[in-house]
Amino acid sequence: MIVRALFATALFVFAISTHAATDYPTGYTKCAKEGETCTFSGTRSVAYGKAGTFVYATLTGPLTCSASLFPTINVGTPRYCSYGPTGGGGTCNPTAITPFINGAQTASATISSGAQVVFAPTPSSGGSWSWSGCGTSGTARQQTVTPTASCSATATYTNSCGATSTQLFSITVSGSGGGGGSSGTPVGFGRATTGGTGGAVVTAHTGAEINAALCARASVSTPLIIRVDGTITHANTTKATGSCDTTATEIQFKGVSNVSLIGVANRGVLDQIGVHLRNTSNIIIQNLHIMNVKKSGSPVSNGGDAIGMESTVTNVWVDHNTLEASGGESDGYDSLLDMKAGVTNVTVSYNHYRNSSRAGLIGSSDDDAANTNITFHHNWYENIEQRTPLLRHGLVHTYNNYWSNVSNSDMIHGINSRMSGRVLVEGNYFKNSNNPLIASDDSPEPGCWQTRLNTLDSISYDRSVGNGALVIPVITNGQFDSTCTVTVPYTYTLDASANIPSIVTGNAGFGKINP
């Protein structure tokens, strides 16, 4: 494996569509198929992809063409590397973006629900634009949207020499039901979580620096905020000692408390290295992109979980993260967020779960009954096969979440309540979902649920009682029935389920807030 630190790390993403899609961009020279050696010299822009869709990195050759050197790309295999001209040794610098909303030079605005918003940043020519969030889409510089809930949009500008810059726009809708979320206050069972508030603030660029900051505290409970500004990998992570219990293969909070781990802008990335919580309390994990953590193959980390919690963990807030795999167990991955052996009082909010077989479980076996009081809200489950979540024994509240799959056949089941687990399911939007709410027969006893105000959009059931299920809900007038009464001891604002796709896709995941 080529270690990324050997190369310049000015990474940027730019998808290209041509009239006749090729396996390398115009002006680039194809040099290697994935796994082969690309034999150029010097430092150049290198493209990776196929069929007109590419990502880019500035790298020094020769090198082995490998996905690990580039940002994530959604295109089939095989993929190819190609290099651009040296450009005479010049430097390509990003172009500053000037934000405009409704004609005013500003990056934020407060509007009434449904009012028209026009984003029109400059420069107006000389490069290309891409957008995400708040109802924006496509490549037009000017975007017109009509938000009904608070949201954020991100504009990305790629100039003529290939350097990218981004601009975050924030829209606050007066009286909105919570749409964009908050970077400072959890709602739900994890509402008492404060993390490292009031403590020292340390910026870390490597895993070694994260561990060093954790271990340098006066005690295991001294408040600390660690801001992650860079890509954390196995190569830059080493074990440290002190007021801590760290490892070189994961970011571990074991026997500690009062810590916040927060990504800076969209630069806080954990690549193939997971976060492990054990015997810990009052932890915030926010605004991070945690990706491709494996339990088999190489390298391995955290049992294959992006985030794993176990053995007496309480008061945790997991917020505005992107948790991503590239397949299922046969590909070496396990779950994106698992809780077991005594996890309580957790809020999981505005996270983007992507491209994994398993989102996560609460309770690792039918005998694991010590996990309870978990809130999931405004999360996006995109191309997730199962366990959203799988619940045994505990109490869960899941509201205003969004399930989206390419087709129903891509999903095994959604919320799976087993072994007397109780779940309040309300205000969610299920799109192309198979077995979205179920008590499967993988345990001898079912759980139960109370439901209200969900949107069921192209759902299906291929399990029935006696054939893979102990209980499935009756659907009447487009709504799941309830099989028990479930209440929660806190206040919250419920967004209308019809608005959840736009609210969640515009706000869930990393890079959407500035904590």
C-alpha positions as CSV (number, residue, x, y, z in Angstrom):
1,M,0.0,0.0,0.0
2,I,1.4,3.4,-0.9
3,V,1.2,5.8,2.1
4,R,-0.6,9.0,1.3
5,A,1.9,11.0,3.3
6,L,4.6,10.4,0.6
7,F,2.7,12.6,-1.8
8,A,1.3,16.1,-2.0
9,T,-2.2,16.0,-0.6
10,A,-4.0,18.7,-2.5
11,L,-7.0,16.5,-3.2
12,F,-9.9,17.6,-5.2
13,V,-13.0,16.1,-6.8
14,F,-14.3,17.1,-10.2
15,A,-16.7,14.8,-12.1
16,I,-16.4,15.3,-15.9
17,S,-19.0,14.3,-18.5
18,T,-17.9,14.3,-22.1
19,H,-19.8,13.7,-25.3
20,A,-17.8,10.5,-25.8
21,A,-16.9,9.3,-22.3
22,T,-13.3,7.9,-22.1
23,D,-11.2,6.4,-19.4
24,Y,-9.1,9.5,-19.0
25,P,-9.8,13.2,-19.2
26,T,-8.9,15.4,-22.1
27,G,-5.3,16.5,-21.9
28,Y,-4.3,13.6,-19.7
29,T,-2.2,10.6,-20.6
30,K,-3.4,7.2,-19.5
31,C,-0.6,5.4,-17.6
32,A,-1.9,2.5,-15.6
33,K,-4.9,0.3,-14.7
34,E,-5.7,0.0,-11.0
35,G,-2.9,-2.0,-9.3
36,E,-0.3,-1.2,-12.0
37,T,2.5,1.3,-11.9
38,C,2.1,4.7,-13.3
39,T,5.6,5.7,-14.5
40,F,5.7,9.5,-14.8
41,S,8.2,11.7,-13.0
42,G,7.7,14.8,-11.0
43,T,4.6,16.1,-9.4
44,R,1.4,16.3,-11.5
45,S,-2.3,16.2,-11.4
46,V,-3.4,12.6,-11.5
47,A,-6.9,11.5,-12.6
48,Y,-8.5,8.3,-11.4
49,G,-11.7,6.7,-12.7
50,K,-13.3,5.7,-16.0
51,A,-16.1,6.4,-18.5
52,G,-16.0,10.1,-18.1
53,T,-16.1,10.2,-14.3
54,F,-12.9,11.1,-12.4
55,V,-11.5,12.3,-9.1
56,Y,-8.1,14.0,-8.9
57,A,-5.1,14.3,-6.7
58,T,-1.8,16.1,-7.0
59,L,0.9,13.3,-6.6
60,T,4.5,12.6,-7.2
61,G,5.4,9.7,-9.6
62,P,6.1,7.0,-10.1
63,L,3.2,5.5,-8.1
64,T,0.9,2.5,-8.0
65,C,-2.6,3.3,-9.3
66,S,-4.7,2.8,-6.2
67,A,-8.1,4.0,-4.8
68,S,-6.4,4.8,-1.5
69,L,-4.6,7.8,-3.1
70,F,-7.8,9.6,-4.2
71,P,-11.1,10.9,-2.8
72,T,-14.1,8.5,-2.9
73,I,-15.5,7.9,-6.4
74,N,-18.8,6.2,-7.4
75,V,-17.9,4.4,-10.6
76,G,-17.5,0.8,-11.6
77,T,-14.2,-1.1,-12.0
78,P,-11.7,-1.5,-13.5
79,R,-10.5,2.1,-13.0
80,Y,-7.5,3.8,-14.6
81,C,-4.9,6.4,-13.7
82,S,-3.8,9.1,-16.0
83,Y,-1.5,12.2,-15.6
84,G,-1.7,15.7,-16.7
85,P,1.0,18.0,-18.0
86,T,3.5,19.5,-15.6
87,G,2.2,22.9,-16.4
88,G,5.7,24.4,-16.4
89,G,6.1,23.8,-12.7
90,G,3.5,26.5,-11.8
91,T,1.2,26.4,-8.8
92,C,-2.6,26.1,-9.2
93,N,-4.2,28.2,-6.4
94,P,-7.9,28.0,-5.5
95,T,-10.1,31.0,-6.5
96,A,-11.9,32.8,-3.7
97,I,-15.7,32.6,-3.8
98,T,-17.7,35.7,-3.0
99,P,-21.2,34.6,-1.7
100,F,-24.4,36.4,-2.7
101,I,-27.9,35.6,-1.5
102,N,-30.9,37.4,-3.2
103,G,-28.5,40.0,-4.5
104,A,-26.8,40.8,-1.2
105,Q,-23.2,39.9,-0.5
106,T,-23.7,37.5,2.4
107,A,-23.4,33.8,3.1
108,S,-26.4,33.6,5.4
109,A,-30.0,34.8,5.5
110,T,-33.2,34.4,7.4
111,I,-36.4,33.9,5.5
112,S,-40.0,32.9,5.8
113,S,-41.0,29.3,5.0
114,G,-41.3,28.8,1.3
115,A,-39.7,32.1,0.3
116,Q,-37.5,32.2,-2.8
117,V,-33.8,32.1,-2.2
118,V,-31.3,32.8,-5.0
119,F,-27.7,31.8,-4.5
120,A,-25.4,33.5,-7.0
121,P,-21.8,33.4,-6.0
122,T,-19.0,34.8,-8.0
123,P,-16.7,34.4,-10.1
124,S,-19.3,34.2,-12.9
125,S,-17.0,32.7,-15.5
126,G,-13.8,30.8,-16.1
127,G,-14.5,27.6,-14.2
128,S,-17.2,25.2,-13.2
129,W,-19.6,24.8,-10.2
130,S,-21.2,22.0,-8.3
131,W,-23.8,22.2,-5.5
132,S,-25.2,20.1,-2.6
133,G,-27.8,20.7,0.1
134,C,-30.8,23.0,0.7
135,G,-32.5,21.8,-2.6
136,T,-29.6,22.8,-4.8
137,S,-28.4,20.5,-7.6
138,G,-26.5,20.5,-10.8
139,T,-23.7,22.7,-12.2
140,A,-25.4,26.1,-12.7
141,R,-23.7,28.9,-10.8
142,Q,-27.1,30.5,-9.9
143,Q,-29.4,28.3,-7.8
144,T,-33.0,29.1,-6.9
145,V,-34.6,27.3,-4.1
146,T,-37.7,27.7,-1.8
147,P,-36.7,26.2,1.6
148,T,-39.4,25.2,4.1
149,A,-36.9,24.4,6.9
150,S,-33.5,25.7,7.9
151,C,-30.8,24.3,5.8
152,S,-27.3,24.7,4.4
153,A,-25.9,24.6,0.9
154,T,-22.3,24.1,-0.3
155,A,-21.0,25.5,-3.5
156,T,-17.8,24.1,-5.0
157,Y,-15.9,26.0,-7.6
158,T,-13.3,24.4,-9.8
159,N,-11.1,26.9,-11.6
160,S,-9.5,26.6,-15.0
161,C,-6.3,25.0,-13.7
162,G,-8.3,22.4,-11.5
163,A,-8.0,23.9,-8.0
164,T,-11.2,23.8,-6.0
165,S,-12.7,26.1,-3.4
166,T,-15.9,25.8,-1.4
167,Q,-18.5,28.2,0.2
168,L,-21.1,27.3,2.8
169,F,-24.4,29.1,2.7
170,S,-26.8,29.0,5.7
171,I,-30.5,29.6,5.4
172,T,-32.6,30.0,8.6
173,V,-36.3,29.6,8.2
174,S,-38.3,31.5,10.8
175,G,-40.2,29.1,13.0
176,S,-38.6,26.1,11.3
177,G,-39.1,22.8,13.0
178,G,-35.4,22.2,13.6
179,G,-34.4,21.5,10.0
180,G,-30.7,22.3,9.9
181,G,-29.9,21.0,13.3
182,S,-27.6,22.5,15.9
183,S,-23.9,22.1,16.2
184,G,-24.1,22.8,20.0
185,T,-27.0,21.1,21.7
186,P,-28.2,17.5,21.5
187,V,-31.8,16.6,21.7
188,G,-33.1,13.3,23.0
189,F,-31.6,10.8,25.4
190,G,-28.1,12.2,24.9
191,R,-29.3,15.7,25.9
192,A,-27.0,15.9,29.0
193,T,-23.9,15.4,26.8
194,T,-21.5,18.4,26.8
195,G,-18.2,16.7,25.8
196,G,-15.1,18.8,26.3
197,T,-17.0,22.1,26.7
198,G,-14.9,24.5,28.7
199,G,-11.7,22.6,28.2
200,A,-8.6,23.2,26.2
201,V,-8.9,23.2,22.4
202,V,-6.3,21.3,20.4
203,T,-6.1,21.0,16.6
204,A,-4.8,17.6,15.4
205,H,-3.7,16.7,11.9
206,T,-2.7,13.1,12.6
207,G,-3.9,10.2,14.7
208,A,-0.7,10.5,16.7
209,E,-1.6,14.1,17.5
210,I,-5.1,13.1,18.6
211,N,-3.7,10.4,21.0
212,A,-1.0,12.8,22.3
213,A,-3.7,15.5,23.1
214,L,-5.9,12.9,24.9
215,C,-3.0,11.6,27.0
216,A,-1.6,15.1,27.9
217,R,-4.6,16.0,30.0
218,A,-4.1,16.5,33.8
219,S,-6.5,13.6,34.4
220,V,-8.8,11.2,32.5
221,S,-11.7,13.5,33.1
222,T,-10.2,16.9,32.3
223,P,-12.4,18.5,29.6
224,L,-10.8,18.6,26.1
225,I,-11.9,19.5,22.6
226,I,-9.9,17.9,19.8
227,R,-10.4,19.5,16.3
228,V,-9.5,17.2,13.5
229,D,-8.0,19.0,10.5
230,G,-6.6,16.4,8.2
231,T,-6.9,12.8,7.1
232,I,-6.3,10.3,9.9
233,T,-4.8,7.0,8.8
234,H,-3.0,4.0,10.2
235,A,0.3,5.4,8.8
236,N,0.0,8.6,10.9
237,T,-1.4,7.1,14.1
238,T,0.7,5.9,17.0
239,K,0.0,4.9,20.6
240,A,0.5,7.5,23.3
241,T,0.7,7.2,27.1
242,G,-0.5,9.3,30.0
243,S,-4.1,10.1,31.1
244,C,-5.4,7.7,28.4
245,D,-5.5,4.2,27.0
246,T,-4.8,4.5,23.3
247,T,-3.9,2.3,20.4
248,A,-2.2,2.6,17.0
249,T,-5.1,1.0,15.1
250,E,-8.1,3.1,16.2
251,I,-9.0,6.3,17.9
252,Q,-10.0,5.0,21.4
253,F,-11.8,6.7,24.3
254,K,-11.3,4.1,27.0
255,G,-11.7,4.9,30.7
256,V,-11.9,8.6,29.9
257,S,-14.6,11.3,29.9
258,N,-15.5,14.8,28.8
259,V,-14.0,14.8,25.3
260,S,-15.2,16.3,22.0
261,L,-13.7,15.0,18.7
262,I,-14.8,17.5,16.0
263,G,-13.9,17.8,12.4
264,V,-12.8,21.2,10.9
265,A,-15.0,22.3,8.0
266,N,-14.9,19.3,5.6
267,R,-11.3,18.3,6.3
268,G,-11.8,15.9,9.3
269,V,-11.5,12.4,7.8
270,L,-10.7,9.1,9.3
271,D,-9.7,6.8,6.5
272,Q,-9.8,3.0,7.4
273,I,-9.5,3.8,11.1
274,G,-12.5,3.7,13.5
275,V,-13.5,5.3,16.8
276,H,-13.9,3.0,19.8
277,L,-15.7,4.0,23.0
278,R,-15.3,1.7,26.1
279,N,-16.0,2.5,29.8
280,T,-16.4,6.1,29.0
281,S,-18.9,9.0,29.4
282,N,-19.7,12.5,28.0
283,I,-18.3,12.2,24.6
284,I,-19.1,14.1,21.4
285,I,-18.2,12.9,17.9
286,Q,-19.1,15.5,15.4
287,N,-18.5,16.6,11.8
288,L,-16.2,13.7,10.8
289,H,-16.1,11.5,7.7
290,I,-15.3,8.0,8.9
291,M,-14.8,5.6,6.0
292,N,-13.9,2.1,5.0
293,V,-13.1,0.6,8.4
294,K,-12.4,-3.1,8.0
295,K,-12.4,-6.2,10.3
296,S,-10.7,-8.4,7.7
297,G,-8.2,-7.7,4.9
298,S,-5.7,-4.9,5.4
299,P,-5.6,-2.7,7.3
300,V,-8.0,-3.7,10.1
301,S,-9.5,-1.4,12.8
302,N,-12.1,-1.4,15.5
303,G,-13.6,-4.8,14.6
304,G,-14.8,-3.3,11.3
305,D,-17.0,-0.6,12.9
306,A,-16.8,3.0,11.9
307,I,-17.9,3.8,15.5
308,G,-18.2,1.1,18.2
309,M,-19.4,1.6,21.7
310,E,-19.3,-1.1,24.4
311,S,-19.0,-1.8,28.1
312,T,-20.5,1.0,30.2
313,V,-20.7,3.9,27.9
314,T,-23.1,6.8,28.7
315,N,-24.0,10.3,27.6
316,V,-22.7,10.3,24.0
317,W,-23.7,12.6,21.1
318,V,-22.9,11.4,17.5
319,D,-23.8,14.3,15.2
320,H,-23.3,15.4,11.6
321,N,-20.9,12.7,10.6
322,T,-20.7,10.7,7.4
323,L,-20.2,7.0,8.2
324,E,-19.4,5.1,5.1
325,A,-18.3,1.6,3.9
326,S,-17.8,0.1,0.5
327,G,-19.7,-3.1,0.9
328,G,-20.6,-5.8,3.4
329,E,-19.1,-8.5,5.6
330,S,-17.8,-10.4,2.6
331,D,-15.8,-7.3,1.6
332,G,-14.3,-7.0,5.1
333,Y,-16.7,-4.5,6.7
334,D,-19.0,-4.9,9.8
335,S,-21.1,-2.0,11.0
336,L,-21.2,1.8,10.9
337,L,-22.3,2.3,14.5
338,D,-22.7,-0.5,17.0
339,M,-23.7,-0.3,20.7
340,K,-23.4,-3.2,23.1
341,A,-22.7,-4.3,26.7
342,G,-24.1,-1.3,28.5
343,V,-24.6,1.7,26.3
344,T,-27.1,4.3,27.5
345,N,-28.2,7.9,26.9
346,V,-27.1,8.4,23.4
347,T,-28.3,10.8,20.7
348,V,-27.4,10.0,17.0
349,S,-28.4,13.0,14.9
350,Y,-27.9,14.3,11.3
351,N,-25.5,11.5,10.3
352,H,-25.2,10.2,6.7
353,Y,-24.9,6.4,6.7
354,R,-23.7,5.3,3.3
355,N,-23.1,2.1,1.2
356,S,-22.9,-0.5,4.0
357,S,-24.7,-3.8,4.6
358,R,-25.1,-2.9,8.3
359,A,-25.9,0.5,9.9
360,G,-25.7,-0.8,13.4
361,L,-27.1,-2.8,16.3
362,I,-28.1,-2.1,19.9
363,G,-27.3,-5.3,21.8
364,S,-24.9,-7.9,20.4
365,S,-26.9,-10.9,21.4
366,D,-30.2,-12.0,22.8
367,D,-28.6,-11.9,26.3
368,D,-27.2,-8.4,25.9
369,A,-30.0,-6.5,27.8
370,A,-28.0,-3.5,29.2
371,N,-28.4,-1.1,26.3
372,T,-31.2,1.5,26.3
373,N,-32.3,5.1,25.9
374,I,-31.0,5.8,22.4
375,T,-32.4,8.6,20.1
376,F,-32.0,8.6,16.3
377,H,-33.1,11.7,14.5
378,H,-32.6,13.4,11.1
379,N,-30.2,10.6,9.9
380,W,-29.9,9.6,6.3
381,Y,-29.7,5.8,5.5
382,E,-28.5,5.7,1.9
383,N,-28.0,2.3,0.3
384,I,-28.0,0.5,3.7
385,E,-29.2,-3.2,3.6
386,Q,-30.2,-3.7,7.3
387,R,-30.0,-2.8,11.0
388,T,-31.3,0.8,11.0
389,P,-31.1,-0.1,13.8
390,L,-31.3,-3.7,15.1
391,L,-32.6,-3.5,18.6
392,R,-32.7,-6.0,21.5
393,H,-34.3,-5.3,24.8
394,G,-33.8,-1.5,25.0
395,L,-35.8,1.7,24.4
396,V,-35.2,3.6,21.2
397,H,-36.8,6.7,19.7
398,T,-36.3,7.1,15.9
399,Y,-37.8,10.2,14.3
400,N,-37.4,12.4,11.2
401,N,-35.0,9.9,9.6
402,Y,-34.8,9.2,5.8
403,W,-34.3,5.8,4.2
404,S,-33.4,5.8,0.5
405,N,-32.3,3.0,-1.7
406,V,-31.9,2.5,-5.5
407,S,-34.5,-0.3,-5.3
408,N,-36.3,-2.3,-2.6
409,S,-34.3,-5.4,-3.5
410,D,-31.2,-3.6,-2.1
411,M,-32.6,-3.7,1.5
412,I,-33.0,-6.7,3.8
413,H,-34.8,-4.9,6.6
414,G,-34.8,-1.5,8.4
415,I,-35.8,-1.1,12.0
416,N,-35.7,-4.6,13.6
417,S,-37.1,-4.7,17.1
418,R,-36.4,-8.0,18.9
419,M,-36.3,-9.5,22.4
420,S,-38.8,-7.1,24.0
421,G,-37.2,-4.0,22.5
422,R,-39.4,-0.9,22.3
423,V,-39.2,1.7,19.7
424,L,-41.1,4.9,19.0
425,V,-41.2,5.4,15.2
426,E,-42.5,8.8,14.0
427,G,-42.2,11.4,11.3
428,N,-39.8,9.3,9.2
429,Y,-39.7,8.9,5.4
430,F,-39.1,5.4,4.0
431,K,-38.2,5.4,0.3
432,N,-37.7,2.1,-1.7
433,S,-37.6,0.2,1.6
434,N,-38.0,-3.6,2.0
435,N,-39.2,-4.8,5.4
436,P,-38.8,-1.3,6.8
437,L,-40.2,-2.1,10.3
438,I,-40.2,-5.7,11.6
439,A,-39.6,-8.1,14.4
440,S,-37.6,-10.8,12.6
441,D,-37.5,-14.4,13.8
442,D,-33.7,-14.3,14.3
443,S,-34.6,-14.0,18.0
444,P,-37.2,-16.1,19.9
445,E,-39.1,-13.1,21.2
446,P,-40.3,-10.0,19.3
447,G,-40.0,-6.4,20.2
448,C,-42.8,-3.9,19.7
449,W,-43.3,-0.3,18.4
450,Q,-45.5,2.7,18.5
451,T,-45.8,4.6,15.2
452,R,-47.2,7.8,13.9
453,L,-47.0,10.3,11.0
454,N,-44.5,8.4,8.8
455,T,-44.4,8.5,5.0
456,L,-44.2,5.1,3.3
457,D,-43.0,5.7,-0.3
458,S,-42.6,2.5,-2.4
459,I,-42.1,0.1,0.5
460,S,-42.4,-3.7,0.4
461,Y,-42.4,-6.8,2.6
462,D,-40.9,-10.1,1.4
463,R,-41.1,-11.6,4.9
464,S,-44.3,-12.6,6.7
465,V,-45.2,-14.1,10.1
466,G,-43.8,-17.6,10.1
467,N,-41.5,-16.8,7.1
468,G,-38.7,-14.7,8.5
469,A,-40.8,-12.6,10.9
470,L,-42.4,-13.0,14.3
471,V,-44.4,-9.7,13.8
472,I,-44.8,-7.3,10.9
473,P,-47.0,-4.2,11.1
474,V,-50.4,-3.9,9.6
475,I,-50.6,-1.0,7.2
476,T,-53.8,1.0,7.3
477,N,-54.4,4.3,5.4
478,G,-50.7,4.4,4.5
479,Q,-49.5,4.1,8.2
480,F,-47.9,1.3,10.2
481,D,-50.0,0.1,13.1
482,S,-48.7,0.3,16.7
483,T,-48.2,-2.9,18.8
484,C,-47.4,-1.2,22.1
485,T,-47.3,2.2,23.8
486,V,-43.9,3.9,23.8
487,T,-43.1,7.3,25.4
488,V,-40.0,9.4,25.9
489,P,-39.1,11.8,28.8
490,Y,-38.0,14.8,26.8
491,T,-39.4,17.5,24.4
492,Y,-38.5,17.7,20.7
493,T,-39.8,19.3,17.5
494,L,-41.2,16.9,14.9
495,D,-40.8,18.0,11.3
496,A,-43.5,16.9,8.8
497,S,-42.4,13.6,7.3
498,A,-43.1,14.9,3.8
499,N,-40.3,17.4,4.2
500,I,-37.7,15.0,5.5
501,P,-36.0,14.1,2.2
502,S,-35.1,17.8,1.6
503,I,-34.3,18.5,5.2
504,V,-32.1,15.5,5.8
505,T,-30.3,15.3,2.4
506,G,-29.5,19.0,2.8
507,N,-28.2,18.8,6.3
508,A,-27.0,15.3,7.3
509,G,-23.4,14.4,7.1
510,F,-20.0,16.1,7.6
511,G,-19.2,19.5,6.2
512,K,-22.7,20.9,6.7
513,I,-22.0,22.8,10.0
514,N,-19.2,24.9,11.4
515,P,-18.9,23.7,15.0
